[in-house]
Amino acid sequence: MPVELEQAEDPLALFDEWFDAATRSEASDPNAMALATATTDGVPSVRIVLLKGRDERGFAFFTNGESRKGEELRANQRSALCFHWKSQQRQVRVEGTVGELAAKEVDAYFRQRPRMSQIGAWASQQSRPLKSREELLALAREYEKKFPEEVPRPPYWTGFVVRPERIEFWQQGDFRLHDRFAFTANGDGTWTKERLFP
């Protein structure tokens, strides 16, 4: 039986339930999430990335560590995520600290990627200026030749995990009378829950 939002006590279990429902109903990328980062002086930036794992540590994704988001995550290890599942009329917001995944775990995920996605990780100097698409395609062809068989993980390609300190659930209601609940981590494995005005 699904956990009702008002009765839920474990936000991670509730997230998993909502994510499973979205996986069945969303037309494309139910694991898409907005990732917000900021520089050390507070300049914000946000983009869509894909959730690639959710365990007791938090919410994991992979990226170029030399990209803007990678540099900001290393300089300011606080971040926020937002999932929006339109088919379910739901949102989940996550705020917390950021850690980098172990090289062994990143290697294992990289090996699972399609070959051309592995090549793309080498070809793209993410967030840097690019003169033309032709330059990007030429780099991809160059790395295809360089790695005719197994493609190694680029040294700058890594994974991060957002360790949740606050998780907020939003369920759309009629006439903008939505349901909102926030869970705040107590530091001992328990959570404090409160209903919020929508």
BAMARVO-637484 format. One record per atom (N, C-alpha, C): residue in one letter; atom name; x, y, z. Coordinates in Angstrom, 3 decimals. Layout:
REM residues N
R   code   site         c1         c2         c3
R      a     CA          X          Y          Z
...
REM end
This chain:
REM residues 198
R   code   site         c1         c2         c3
R      m      N      0.851     -1.195      0.000
R      m     CA      0.000      0.000      0.000
R      m      C      0.887      1.246      0.000
R      p      N      0.613      2.208     -0.905
R      p     CA      1.452      3.413     -0.972
R      p      C      1.443      4.191      0.342
R      v      N      2.600      4.789      0.633
R      v     CA      2.697      5.626      1.822
R      v      C      2.003      6.946      1.526
R      e      N      1.057      7.317      2.346
R      e     CA      0.377      8.594      2.157
R      e      C      1.285      9.714      2.637
R      l      N      1.266     10.813      1.899
R      l     CA      2.148     11.932      2.215
R      l      C      1.969     12.405      3.655
R      e      N      0.756     12.518      4.092
R      e     CA      0.501     13.051      5.434
R      e      C      0.967     12.088      6.527
R      q      N      1.007     10.789      6.232
R      q     CA      1.376      9.792      7.227
R      q      C      2.854      9.412      7.174
R      a      N      3.550      9.788      6.126
R      a     CA      4.936      9.355      5.919
R      a      C      5.842      9.853      7.040
R      e      N      6.761      9.000      7.486
R      e     CA      7.730      9.366      8.510
R      e      C      9.165      9.323      7.993
R      d      N      9.392      8.534      6.933
R      d     CA     10.728      8.391      6.352
R      d      C     10.735      9.041      4.972
R      p      N     11.387     10.203      4.818
R      p     CA     11.340     10.895      3.530
R      p      C     12.047     10.133      2.410
R      l      N     13.051      9.329      2.737
R      l     CA     13.757      8.587      1.699
R      l      C     12.888      7.463      1.146
R      a      N     12.142      6.795      2.022
R      a     CA     11.201      5.770      1.560
R      a      C     10.104      6.401      0.715
R      l      N      9.639      7.574      1.133
R      l     CA      8.606      8.258      0.369
R      l      C      9.156      8.702     -0.986
R      f      N     10.389      9.204     -1.004
R      f     CA     11.000      9.572     -2.287
R      f      C     11.038      8.365     -3.219
R      d      N     11.489      7.220     -2.713
R      d     CA     11.583      6.026     -3.552
R      d      C     10.221      5.642     -4.120
R      e      N      9.188      5.786     -3.308
R      e     CA      7.836      5.457     -3.766
R      e      C      7.396      6.419     -4.865
R      w      N      7.626      7.712     -4.656
R      w     CA      7.258      8.699     -5.669
R      w      C      8.083      8.516     -6.939
R      f      N      9.370      8.196     -6.776
R      f     CA     10.233      7.997     -7.939
R      f      C      9.763      6.792     -8.754
R      d      N      9.411      5.717     -8.083
R      d     CA      8.897      4.532     -8.773
R      d      C      7.633      4.873     -9.560
R      a      N      6.747      5.658     -8.962
R      a     CA      5.517      6.057     -9.647
R      a      C      5.838      6.910    -10.870
R      a      N      6.790      7.822    -10.733
R      a     CA      7.180      8.676    -11.854
R      a      C      7.824      7.860    -12.965
R      t      N      8.585      6.843    -12.592
R      t     CA      9.228      5.987    -13.587
R      t      C      8.191      5.301    -14.471
R      r      N      7.044      5.016    -13.907
R      r     CA      5.978      4.360    -14.675
R      r      C      5.148      5.346    -15.501
R      s      N      5.151      6.639    -15.135
R      s     CA      4.228      7.574    -15.782
R      s      C      4.888      8.677    -16.597
R      e      N      6.139      9.018    -16.288
R      e     CA      6.785     10.110    -17.012
R      e      C      7.205      9.650    -18.406
R      a      N      6.938     10.482    -19.397
R      a     CA      7.238     10.108    -20.786
R      a      C      8.737     10.068    -21.061
R      s      N      9.500     10.897    -20.377
R      s     CA     10.932     10.984    -20.663
R      s      C     11.703     11.382    -19.408
R      d      N     12.775     10.649    -19.137
R      d     CA     13.728     10.981    -18.073
R      d      C     13.075     11.281    -16.716
R      p      N     12.429     10.313    -16.095
R      p     CA     11.886     10.547    -14.757
R      p      C     12.981     10.834    -13.733
R      n      N     14.237     10.507    -14.069
R      n     CA     15.363     10.760    -13.165
R      n      C     16.002     12.123    -13.390
R      a      N     15.389     12.959    -14.241
R      a     CA     15.915     14.310    -14.455
R      a      C     15.685     15.162    -13.214
R      m      N     16.716     15.912    -12.840
R      m     CA     16.593     16.774    -11.660
R      m      C     17.372     18.058    -11.905
R      a      N     16.832     19.151    -11.417
R      a     CA     17.552     20.418    -11.465
R      a      C     18.592     20.398    -10.347
R      l      N     19.825     20.720    -10.707
R      l     CA     20.924     20.782     -9.742
R      l      C     21.355     22.233     -9.596
R      a      N     21.218     22.767     -8.394
R      a     CA     21.632     24.139     -8.123
R      a      C     22.963     24.140     -7.383
R      t      N     23.879     24.968     -7.875
R      t     CA     25.169     25.154     -7.222
R      t      C     25.402     26.650     -7.068
R      a      N     26.462     27.000     -6.352
R      a     CA     26.813     28.414     -6.201
R      a      C     28.313     28.536     -6.014
R      t      N     28.839     29.670     -6.427
R      t     CA     30.243     29.961     -6.193
R      t      C     30.448     30.269     -4.714
R      t      N     31.689     30.420     -4.299
R      t     CA     31.965     30.720     -2.895
R      t      C     31.417     32.082     -2.488
R      d      N     31.219     32.989     -3.460
R      d     CA     30.637     34.289     -3.114
R      d      C     29.142     34.350     -3.419
R      g      N     28.510     33.178     -3.626
R      g     CA     27.063     33.119     -3.675
R      g      C     26.408     33.301     -5.024
R      v      N     27.157     33.301     -6.116
R      v     CA     26.550     33.428     -7.436
R      v      C     25.953     32.074     -7.822
R      p      N     24.626     31.998     -8.026
R      p     CA     23.980     30.702     -8.255
R      p      C     24.023     30.264     -9.720
R      s      N     23.836     28.980     -9.915
R      s     CA     23.733     28.394    -11.246
R      s      C     22.883     27.139    -11.129
R      v      N     22.093     26.855    -12.154
R      v     CA     21.236     25.661    -12.114
R      v      C     21.196     25.029    -13.492
R      r      N     21.090     23.693    -13.531
R      r     CA     20.995     22.956    -14.771
R      r      C     20.340     21.604    -14.488
R      i      N     19.933     20.897    -15.531
R      i     CA     19.333     19.575    -15.379
R      i      C     20.424     18.513    -15.504
R      v      N     20.442     17.576    -14.555
R      v     CA     21.303     16.403    -14.620
R      v      C     20.427     15.181    -14.339
R      l      N     21.016     14.002    -14.464
R      l     CA     20.239     12.774    -14.263
R      l      C     20.663     12.063    -12.986
R      l      N     19.692     11.739    -12.149
R      l     CA     19.949     10.937    -10.961
R      l      C     20.368      9.540    -11.410
R      k      N     21.506      9.066    -10.887
R      k     CA     22.002      7.745    -11.267
R      k      C     22.067      6.781    -10.089
R      g      N     21.669      7.225     -8.924
R      g     CA     21.644      6.330     -7.778
R      g      C     21.091      7.044     -6.565
R      r      N     20.391      6.259     -5.703
R      r     CA     19.883      6.805     -4.451
R      r      C     20.035      5.713     -3.409
R      d      N     20.922      5.963     -2.433
R      d     CA     21.124      4.987     -1.372
R      d      C     21.220      5.719     -0.040
R      e      N     21.757      5.034      0.977
R      e     CA     21.796      5.641      2.316
R      e      C     22.667      6.887      2.367
R      r      N     23.568      7.051      1.393
R      r     CA     24.422      8.244      1.364
R      r      C     23.686      9.461      0.825
R      g      N     22.786      9.232     -0.137
R      g     CA     22.075     10.345     -0.745
R      g      C     21.797     10.125     -2.218
R      f      N     21.851     11.210     -2.994
R      f     CA     21.441     11.244     -4.389
R      f      C     22.685     11.431     -5.258
R      a      N     22.967     10.466     -6.132
R      a     CA     24.228     10.465     -6.878
R      a      C     24.027     10.785     -8.358
R      f      N     25.021     11.468     -8.917
R      f     CA     25.043     11.754    -10.355
R      f      C     26.503     11.842    -10.789
R      f      N     26.719     11.818    -12.102
R      f     CA     28.071     11.806    -12.652
R      f      C     28.234     12.958    -13.630
R      t      N     29.475     13.477    -13.709
R      t     CA     29.706     14.632    -14.568
R      t      C     31.194     14.872    -14.764
R      n      N     31.494     15.837    -15.599
R      n     CA     32.862     16.314    -15.780
R      n      C     33.218     17.186    -14.573
R      g      N     34.211     16.775    -13.819
R      g     CA     34.590     17.520    -12.625
R      g      C     35.202     18.879    -12.908
R      e      N     35.579     19.110    -14.175
R      e     CA     36.148     20.407    -14.552
R      e      C     35.108     21.329    -15.175
R      s      N     33.851     20.892    -15.194
R      s     CA     32.767     21.743    -15.674
R      s      C     32.467     22.821    -14.637
R      r      N     31.605     23.747    -14.999
R      r     CA     31.235     24.785    -14.040
R      r      C     30.624     24.169    -12.784
R      k      N     29.715     23.199    -12.981
R      k     CA     29.089     22.599    -11.798
R      k      C     30.096     21.838    -10.960
R      g      N     31.027     21.130    -11.625
R      g     CA     32.037     20.394    -10.886
R      g      C     32.918     21.310    -10.053
R      e      N     33.344     22.398    -10.650
R      e     CA     34.191     23.357     -9.927
R      e      C     33.437     23.996     -8.770
R      e      N     32.157     24.333     -8.995
R      e     CA     31.381     24.960     -7.929
R      e      C     31.085     23.976     -6.799
R      l      N     30.833     22.725     -7.128
R      l     CA     30.572     21.726     -6.092
R      l      C     31.801     21.481     -5.225
R      r      N     32.973     21.573     -5.818
R      r     CA     34.197     21.377     -5.040
R      r      C     34.527     22.610     -4.199
R      a      N     34.163     23.790     -4.699
R      a     CA     34.485     25.026     -3.980
R      a      C     33.461     25.343     -2.887
R      n      N     32.210     24.997     -3.140
R      n     CA     31.119     25.277     -2.201
R      n      C     30.305     23.999     -2.086
R      q      N     30.568     23.227     -1.067
R      q     CA     30.008     21.881     -0.979
R      q      C     28.600     21.849     -0.385
R      r      N     27.783     22.771     -0.868
R      r     CA     26.357     22.745     -0.547
R      r      C     25.605     22.841     -1.866
R      s      N     24.492     22.125     -1.950
R      s     CA     23.762     22.077     -3.203
R      s      C     22.287     21.836     -2.937
R      a      N     21.490     21.990     -3.996
R      a     CA     20.059     21.697     -3.922
R      a      C     19.632     21.008     -5.212
R      l      N     18.644     20.129     -5.074
R      l     CA     18.069     19.406     -6.207
R      l      C     16.576     19.667     -6.246
R      c      N     15.989     19.572     -7.440
R      c     CA     14.539     19.644     -7.556
R      c      C     14.084     18.672     -8.642
R      f      N     13.188     17.779     -8.259
R      f     CA     12.543     16.872     -9.202
R      f      C     11.151     17.416     -9.470
R      h      N     10.730     17.415    -10.736
R      h     CA      9.358     17.817    -11.075
R      h      C      8.769     16.746    -11.977
R      w      N      7.760     16.062    -11.477
R      w     CA      7.098     15.006    -12.234
R      w      C      5.710     15.497    -12.607
R      k      N      5.601     16.053    -13.800
R      k     CA      4.347     16.673    -14.228
R      k      C      3.209     15.662    -14.291
R      s      N      3.524     14.427    -14.726
R      s     CA      2.477     13.407    -14.840
R      s      C      1.881     13.056    -13.490
R      q      N      2.660     13.256    -12.431
R      q     CA      2.204     12.943    -11.071
R      q      C      1.756     14.186    -10.309
R      q      N      1.973     15.363    -10.907
R      q     CA      1.674     16.645    -10.255
R      q      C      2.412     16.747     -8.919
R      r      N      3.715     16.404     -8.979
R      r     CA      4.525     16.368     -7.767
R      r      C      5.887     17.018     -7.993
R      q      N      6.419     17.544     -6.896
R      q     CA      7.805     18.017     -6.855
R      q      C      8.457     17.501     -5.573
R      v      N      9.765     17.282     -5.661
R      v     CA     10.568     16.997     -4.476
R      v      C     11.787     17.896     -4.528
R      r      N     12.048     18.583     -3.419
R      r     CA     13.227     19.437     -3.296
R      r      C     14.154     18.841     -2.243
R      v      N     15.446     18.820     -2.556
R      v     CA     16.455     18.256     -1.659
R      v      C     17.541     19.296     -1.448
R      e      N     17.931     19.511     -0.190
R      e     CA     19.047     20.406      0.121
R      e      C     20.029     19.649      1.000
R      g      N     21.327     19.860      0.754
R      g     CA     22.303     19.168      1.578
R      g      C     23.731     19.463      1.210
R      t      N     24.609     18.674      1.769
R      t     CA     26.036     18.813      1.499
R      t      C     26.434     17.844      0.388
R      v      N     27.576     18.115     -0.215
R      v     CA     28.014     17.349     -1.375
R      v      C     29.319     16.630     -1.078
R      g      N     29.404     15.379     -1.505
R      g     CA     30.639     14.618     -1.422
R      g      C     30.953     14.021     -2.779
R      e      N     32.207     13.677     -2.997
R      e     CA     32.617     13.077     -4.259
R      e      C     32.664     11.561     -4.092
R      l      N     32.215     10.841     -5.105
R      l     CA     32.202      9.383     -5.058
R      l      C     33.605      8.814     -5.249
R      a      N     33.832      7.629     -4.710
R      a     CA     35.127      6.971     -4.826
R      a      C     35.410      6.608     -6.280
R      a      N     36.696      6.647     -6.653
R      a     CA     37.113      6.374     -8.032
R      a      C     36.622      5.008     -8.509
R      k      N     36.650      4.014     -7.639
R      k     CA     36.217      2.666     -8.007
R      k      C     34.752      2.662     -8.432
R      e      N     33.926      3.393     -7.710
R      e     CA     32.500      3.462     -8.028
R      e      C     32.268      4.218     -9.336
R      v      N     33.037      5.289     -9.541
R      v     CA     32.912      6.068    -10.770
R      v      C     33.362      5.228    -11.966
R      d      N     34.450      4.483    -11.799
R      d     CA     34.929      3.594    -12.869
R      d      C     33.852      2.589    -13.254
R      a      N     33.219      1.982    -12.250
R      a     CA     32.203      0.958    -12.503
R      a      C     31.032      1.539    -13.297
R      y      N     30.603      2.742    -12.941
R      y     CA     29.505      3.349    -13.689
R      y      C     29.950      3.710    -15.103
R      f      N     31.148      4.266    -15.244
R      f     CA     31.623      4.684    -16.562
R      f      C     31.664      3.495    -17.529
R      r      N     32.050      2.323    -17.029
R      r     CA     32.121      1.135    -17.881
R      r      C     30.750      0.710    -18.392
R      q      N     29.685      1.091    -17.701
R      q     CA     28.326      0.727    -18.112
R      q      C     27.771      1.650    -19.199
R      r      N     28.413      2.783    -19.396
R      r     CA     27.887      3.757    -20.355
R      r      C     28.062      3.257    -21.788
R      p      N     27.184      3.671    -22.716
R      p     CA     27.390      3.328    -24.128
R      p      C     28.736      3.876    -24.613
R      r      N     29.339      3.171    -25.556
R      r     CA     30.668      3.553    -26.039
R      r      C     30.728      5.020    -26.473
R      m      N     29.734      5.476    -27.248
R      m     CA     29.802      6.849    -27.737
R      m      C     29.610      7.871    -26.615
R      s      N     28.934      7.496    -25.543
R      s     CA     28.856      8.393    -24.387
R      s      C     30.216      8.470    -23.696
R      q      N     30.933      7.363    -23.676
R      q     CA     32.291      7.365    -23.128
R      q      C     33.199      8.256    -23.980
R      i      N     33.076      8.125    -25.291
R      i     CA     33.866      8.969    -26.208
R      i      C     33.508     10.437    -25.997
R      g      N     32.219     10.702    -25.848
R      g     CA     31.769     12.082    -25.642
R      g      C     32.356     12.709    -24.389
R      a      N     32.578     11.881    -23.366
R      a     CA     33.182     12.395    -22.132
R      a      C     34.603     12.875    -22.377
R      w      N     35.293     12.241    -23.295
R      w     CA     36.653     12.679    -23.661
R      w      C     36.616     13.902    -24.585
R      a      N     35.658     13.909    -25.509
R      a     CA     35.622     14.958    -26.533
R      a      C     35.164     16.305    -25.986
R      s      N     34.303     16.289    -24.970
R      s     CA     33.728     17.540    -24.478
R      s      C     34.538     18.139    -23.337
R      q      N     35.073     19.300    -23.580
R      q     CA     35.717     20.090    -22.518
R      q      C     34.614     20.947    -21.897
R      q      N     33.760     20.307    -21.145
R      q     CA     32.488     20.872    -20.710
R      q      C     32.621     22.256    -20.091
R      s      N     31.760     23.141    -20.534
R      s     CA     31.646     24.530    -20.072
R      s      C     32.686     25.465    -20.692
R      r      N     33.636     24.916    -21.470
R      r     CA     34.639     25.767    -22.128
R      r      C     34.110     26.252    -23.476
R      p      N     34.602     27.386    -23.978
R      p     CA     34.157     27.880    -25.290
R      p      C     34.476     26.876    -26.404
R      l      N     33.561     26.755    -27.366
R      l     CA     33.694     25.842    -28.496
R      l      C     33.445     26.636    -29.778
R      k      N     34.378     26.556    -30.726
R      k     CA     34.266     27.363    -31.949
R      k      C     33.130     26.907    -32.840
R      s      N     32.939     25.593    -32.953
R      s     CA     31.892     25.079    -33.847
R      s      C     31.553     23.652    -33.471
R      r      N     30.389     23.196    -33.950
R      r     CA     30.009     21.799    -33.745
R      r      C     30.991     20.865    -34.446
R      e      N     31.484     21.316    -35.594
R      e     CA     32.444     20.502    -36.354
R      e      C     33.685     20.196    -35.518
R      e      N     34.123     21.153    -34.703
R      e     CA     35.269     20.926    -33.837
R      e      C     34.973     19.815    -32.822
R      l      N     33.772     19.830    -32.253
R      l     CA     33.379     18.801    -31.295
R      l      C     33.339     17.429    -31.960
R      l      N     32.739     17.358    -33.169
R      l     CA     32.643     16.083    -33.874
R      l      C     34.017     15.561    -34.268
R      a      N     34.919     16.480    -34.633
R      a     CA     36.287     16.076    -34.989
R      a      C     36.999     15.491    -33.776
R      l      N     36.784     16.086    -32.612
R      l     CA     37.387     15.553    -31.382
R      l      C     36.825     14.169    -31.070
R      a      N     35.539     13.993    -31.280
R      a     CA     34.935     12.681    -31.033
R      a      C     35.550     11.631    -31.953
R      r      N     35.727     11.962    -33.231
R      r     CA     36.346     11.014    -34.168
R      r      C     37.782     10.696    -33.756
R      e      N     38.474     11.723    -33.277
R      e     CA     39.859     11.545    -32.834
R      e      C     39.944     10.548    -31.674
R      y      N     39.019     10.674    -30.713
R      y     CA     39.049      9.765    -29.563
R      y      C     38.534      8.364    -29.927
R      e      N     37.660      8.285    -30.930
R      e     CA     37.251      6.962    -31.409
R      e      C     38.457      6.190    -31.947
R      k      N     39.330      6.897    -32.656
R      k     CA     40.542      6.256    -33.188
R      k      C     41.538      5.946    -32.073
R      k      N     41.640      6.862    -31.121
R      k     CA     42.599      6.682    -30.028
R      k      C     42.233      5.483    -29.159
R      f      N     40.927      5.260    -28.985
R      f     CA     40.456      4.151    -28.138
R      f      C     39.610      3.192    -28.984
R      p      N     40.250      2.340    -29.798
R      p     CA     39.486      1.441    -30.680
R      p      C     38.748      0.339    -29.927
R      e      N     39.173      0.051    -28.713
R      e     CA     38.522     -1.007    -27.940
R      e      C     37.936     -0.402    -26.660
R      e      N     38.479     -0.732    -25.511
R      e     CA     37.949     -0.200    -24.257
R      e      C     38.287      1.280    -24.114
R      v      N     37.311      2.045    -23.655
R      v     CA     37.501      3.487    -23.440
R      v      C     37.731      3.717    -21.952
R      p      N     38.907      4.211    -21.560
R      p     CA     39.141      4.467    -20.136
R      p      C     38.376      5.704    -19.669
R      r      N     38.139      5.766    -18.384
R      r     CA     37.475      6.954    -17.831
R      r      C     38.438      8.134    -17.840
R      p      N     37.990      9.294    -18.353
R      p     CA     38.843     10.482    -18.270
R      p      C     39.134     10.827    -16.807
R      p      N     40.324     11.304    -16.494
R      p     CA     40.665     11.578    -15.096
R      p      C     39.800     12.652    -14.447
R      y      N     39.189     13.505    -15.258
R      y     CA     38.364     14.593    -14.733
R      y      C     36.892     14.202    -14.605
R      w      N     36.517     13.028    -15.099
R      w     CA     35.113     12.603    -15.079
R      w      C     34.839     11.923    -13.752
R      t      N     33.822     12.377    -13.040
R      t     CA     33.653     11.933    -11.657
R      t      C     32.175     11.823    -11.275
R      g      N     31.957     11.515    -10.026
R      g     CA     30.595     11.425     -9.516
R      g      C     30.471     12.166     -8.199
R      f      N     29.285     12.695     -7.937
R      f     CA     29.001     13.408     -6.699
R      f      C     27.760     12.826     -6.053
R      v      N     27.646     13.002     -4.757
R      v     CA     26.446     12.602     -4.040
R      v      C     25.991     13.763     -3.160
R      v      N     24.702     14.080     -3.234
R      v     CA     24.111     15.101     -2.370
R      v      C     23.539     14.385     -1.159
R      r      N     24.103     14.695      0.013
R      r     CA     23.667     14.083      1.272
R      r      C     22.552     14.958      1.850
R      p      N     21.325     14.442      1.887
R      p     CA     20.183     15.303      2.223
R      p      C     20.137     15.721      3.690
R      e      N     19.900     17.000      3.897
R      e     CA     19.642     17.557      5.221
R      e      C     18.197     18.031      5.339
R      r      N     17.598     18.307      4.193
R      r     CA     16.199     18.755      4.154
R      r      C     15.581     18.236      2.870
R      i      N     14.408     17.634      2.967
R      i     CA     13.689     17.126      1.797
R      i      C     12.249     17.627      1.887
R      e      N     11.800     18.259      0.825
R      e     CA     10.448     18.803      0.808
R      e      C      9.630     18.145     -0.297
R      f      N      8.414     17.747      0.044
R      f     CA      7.498     17.105     -0.901
R      f      C      6.325     18.044     -1.175
R      w      N      5.989     18.141     -2.444
R      w     CA      4.890     19.020     -2.882
R      w      C      3.953     18.213     -3.756
R      q      N      2.672     18.200     -3.400
R      q     CA      1.642     17.517     -4.183
R      q      C      0.607     18.538     -4.606
R      q      N      0.375     18.636     -5.902
R      q     CA     -0.560     19.632     -6.415
R      q      C     -1.968     19.381     -5.911
R      g      N     -2.649     20.466     -5.545
R      g     CA     -4.046     20.401     -5.141
R      g      C     -4.885     21.343     -5.978
R      d      N     -6.184     21.231     -5.897
R      d     CA     -7.087     22.116     -6.642
R      d      C     -6.997     23.539     -6.102
R      f      N     -7.166     24.499     -7.006
R      f     CA     -7.215     25.916     -6.652
R      f      C     -5.963     26.369     -5.898
R      r      N     -4.828     25.757     -6.228
R      r     CA     -3.529     26.093     -5.633
R      r      C     -3.485     25.790     -4.123
R      l      N     -4.374     24.943     -3.670
R      l     CA     -4.353     24.509     -2.270
R      l      C     -3.551     23.214     -2.200
R      h      N     -2.260     23.360     -2.443
R      h     CA     -1.361     22.211     -2.530
R      h      C     -1.013     21.671     -1.143
R      d      N     -0.433     20.469     -1.137
R      d     CA      0.114     19.897      0.088
R      d      C      1.633     20.002      0.035
R      r      N      2.218     20.529      1.116
R      r     CA      3.677     20.645      1.223
R      r      C      4.114     20.156      2.593
R      f      N      5.089     19.262      2.577
R      f     CA      5.674     18.770      3.824
R      f      C      7.185     18.830      3.712
R      a      N      7.830     19.287      4.758
R      a     CA      9.289     19.352      4.808
R      a      C      9.805     18.436      5.902
R      f      N     10.844     17.679      5.575
R      f     CA     11.530     16.813      6.536
R      f      C     12.933     17.374      6.750
R      t      N     13.325     17.586      7.994
R      t     CA     14.656     18.087      8.327
R      t      C     15.398     17.026      9.131
R      a      N     16.620     16.720      8.688
R      a     CA     17.416     15.687      9.358
R      a      C     17.827     16.153     10.740
R      n      N     17.734     15.260     11.709
R      n     CA     18.114     15.582     13.084
R      n      C     19.564     15.219     13.399
R      g      N     20.217     14.534     12.475
R      g     CA     21.613     14.170     12.699
R      g      C     21.820     12.817     13.335
R      d      N     20.726     12.155     13.700
R      d     CA     20.833     10.840     14.344
R      d      C     20.070      9.773     13.568
R      g      N     19.788     10.066     12.304
R      g     CA     19.041      9.126     11.479
R      g      C     17.544      9.340     11.502
R      t      N     17.074     10.265     12.332
R      t     CA     15.645     10.569     12.386
R      t      C     15.380     11.900     11.690
R      w      N     14.116     12.168     11.445
R      w     CA     13.716     13.370     10.734
R      w      C     12.592     14.080     11.482
R      t      N     12.578     15.395     11.405
R      t     CA     11.473     16.202     11.924
R      t      C     10.640     16.636     10.720
R      k      N      9.343     16.420     10.825
R      k     CA      8.429     16.703      9.713
R      k      C      7.479     17.828     10.072
R      e      N      7.216     18.706      9.111
R      e     CA      6.222     19.745      9.337
R      e      C      5.492     20.050      8.043
R      r      N      4.229     20.388      8.195
R      r     CA      3.430     20.831      7.036
R      r      C      3.677     22.297      6.806
R      l      N      3.781     22.692      5.546
R      l     CA      4.017     24.082      5.170
R      l      C      2.834     24.648      4.403
R      f      N      2.603     25.935      4.553
R      f     CA      1.648     26.593      3.680
R      f      C      2.120     26.426      2.237
R      p      N      1.187     26.234      1.296
R      p     CA      1.610     26.095     -0.099
R      p      C      1.980     27.428     -0.739
REM end
